[in-house]
């Protein structure tokens, strides 16, 4: 799964990187420990009601997808990831993968390795201590994670309330490749820059084909570094969380 990631690029950098035409006015703070239910940046191609062609926008969404039919926003905390293999089958994702695909920009993401060696270090609970790893592009480039987004209407708020509509997102995951599979068997589905336009194209309504076209992450594209267990606490959000340490 993908339950934490780092996002240090500011709005101006993302607008330039993804050739955004329309952007949210709000600026999110730098966060090296983005956690579920936080607000995050997403990139999407949408066709405004008064226009006839898609516009690329940088928007803000809450991490944890809430389907339009959901009765309670709390369901989003259980839908931070969506498995690529079953997107077209699940009612929660079937419509979104056909019409509301997005990119979730990141510097890298975190995953926790559960040791099975008999001499592995143990924590206070007596169980083997999990080692967090920071997984990121080896060249320092942006990591464009494949995502979906939805709009949810709060039925308890009046029509003229600007907060009545909530935009939410989920990160698509796939089987881990290369050496990353030793850390965890799942990883975010990556979208290479050459595929951004096709992935975001709202006229491509075959969600299964869109996912299949992305293929696997090239071997060696991502690097994994052991990092401090300070990342375990969502209260810690600084750049020191990504600093490599010797793995236990």
N, C-alpha and C positions, 0 to 999 in steps of 0.2 A: 504494500500500500504506500501511499504518500501522505504522511500526516503532518509534516513540517517542511518548510522551505525558506530560503533566504531571498530577499528582494531589496536590493540597494539602489537600483536605478531610479532616478527621479522622473517626474512626468515629462520634462523636456527631452530627456534622453530616450524615453520610450516612444515619444511622438516621432522623433527622428529615425530611430531604429526600425519601426514598423510602418513608416510612411503614413502616419495617421492624419486624417483630414478633419476630424471633429473630435474634440476632447472634453472630458469632464473639467469643470472649473476647480474642483476640489483636489488638493494635493495630499497624498498619503505619506506618512513618515517612513523613513528608512527602517526596515525591520529584517533582522537576520534570523528571526525565529517566528515566521508566520505560522499561525496555528488555526485550526478550524474555527469557524464563526467570525473570524476577523474579516474586515473589508479588504479587498485586494483589487489590483488592476487586472482587467481583461481587455483583449483586443478582438473586435468583431466587425464584420461587414454587414451593415443593415441598410435597408432601403427606406428612407423617411417617407412619411405619408404624402408629402407634397413634391416628391421627386420620383424619377423613373429608373434610377440606377443606384446600386449599393454605394454606401459611403463607409469608409473605414473609420472606426471610432475607438478611442481609448475610454473605457468606462470603468466604473467601480461596481463590484458585486460582493455579496457576502459569501464566504467560502462555506459551502454546504448546501447542495441544491434542494430547493423546495418546489415540488411539482405544482403546476397551476391548480390542480384539483385537491391539493392537501388542505386539511382543515386546520392544521396547526403548524406554525413555522418551526416548531421544535424538531420536526422530522429531518430538517437539514443537517443537524449534527451527526446523523447516521448515514448521510449521503455525500461525504466529502470526496469519495472516489467512486468511479464507475468502471467496471471491468469491460475492456474492449471486446471480449469474446461474446458478451451477451447484451450489448447495447440495443440491438434491434429487436430483442425479445422482451426486455423489461418495460412495462408500461411507464415507469418513471423516466425513462431515457429515450424511448422509441421516437417520439416526436422531436425532441431536442436534437438528436443526432442527425435528423433529416433537415432541420431548418435553423437550429441555433447552436452552431459550433463556434468555438472561440479558441484563442490562445491565452494561456496564463503565463506571463513572463516571470522568469526567476533567474537568480544567479546559480543556484544549485538546490538540492534537496537533501534531507537527512533520512538515514535509515539506521535501524538498530540491529546489530548482529547478536544472536543468541548463541553463546558458545555451548558446545556439546562435549568438549574435552573433559576428562575426569579431573584434571588439575586446574581447571579454569577458575579465575578469581570469583569469590562469592561476595554478595552484599550482606546487609544487616538481616535480611530475611532468610539467609542461608542458601538462597538460590543463586545460580551463576549470574554474575553481573553483566548486563547487556552493554556492549560497546557501541556508542553512536559513531556513524560515519557521515562525512559530508561528501556528497557525490555531485560533481560539477563538470562543465566542459573543460577539457584539458587546455584549451586555448584561451580561456577566460571570457569567451563570448556569451551571449545571452542564451538561456535555456527556454525554448518556447514549448511549454507543455500543452498537449491537446486537452481541450476542455469543452464543456457544454454549459449553456446558461438558460435560465428560465425566469419568467416574471410571475410573481405571486401577489394576488390582491388581498389585502387585509379586510375582511368583511365587516370588521368592527369600526372602521374609519369612514368618514364621509367622502364623497367623490372629490370635493375640493381640497382635501388634505394632501399636501405634497408627499407625505410619507406613506400614503395608502398602498403604493406599489413598491414591491421589493424585488430587486434583481439578485439572483443567487447563481452560484457556479459550482461545478464539480470537476475534478481532474481525472482524466481517463488513465487507467493503468493497464499494463500488459505484462507478459512473462519477462522476467529479467534476463538479459543476455550477457555474454562475456563473463568476466570475473565477478560482476555485480550479483550474479545468481548465488554466490557463496554468502553474501551478506543478507539478502532477502530475495524471495522468489518472485516478487512483483516490483515494478518500477513504473514511473510515469511514461505515457506514450509521448514520444518526442516528435515535433514537426520541424523538419529542416527548412531553412529559409526558402529554398527553391519550391517548397510545397505550400507555403503560407497562403498564396492566392487561391489555390484550388481548395484547400481545407476550409477557408473562410467563405468561399463562394456560396451564397444562399440559393443560387439556382441549381446547385448540385444537391438534389433531394434524396439520392440513394446513400443513406448513411453508412450502410455496410461497405459499399464500394469506396467511400471516402476514407474509412478507417483502414481498409485493406491496402489502399494505395500508399500508405505511409511506410510500410515495411518495417524493418528492424533498424535500431541504432547502429551505425558503423562501428566495428570493433576499434577500441582505442579512443573513441570520441569523448568518453567520460572518464574522469579520474575519481578515485575514492580515497579519502584521507580520514584516518581516525581522528576524532575531536573530543574535546572535554565533555564530561557528563553534565556540564553547566547548561547544555542545550535542553536537558530534560525539563527544566522549569521554563514555562512560558513567560515568566517575569524577566528573563534574561533575553535581551534583543540586540546586543552589540556585536560588532564585527569580530571580536575575539572568539566568538563561537565557531567560526570557520577555520581557525588556526590549527594546522596539523599537530598532532602529538604522537609519541610512540604508542602503538597499539599494545594493549595488555594481552 
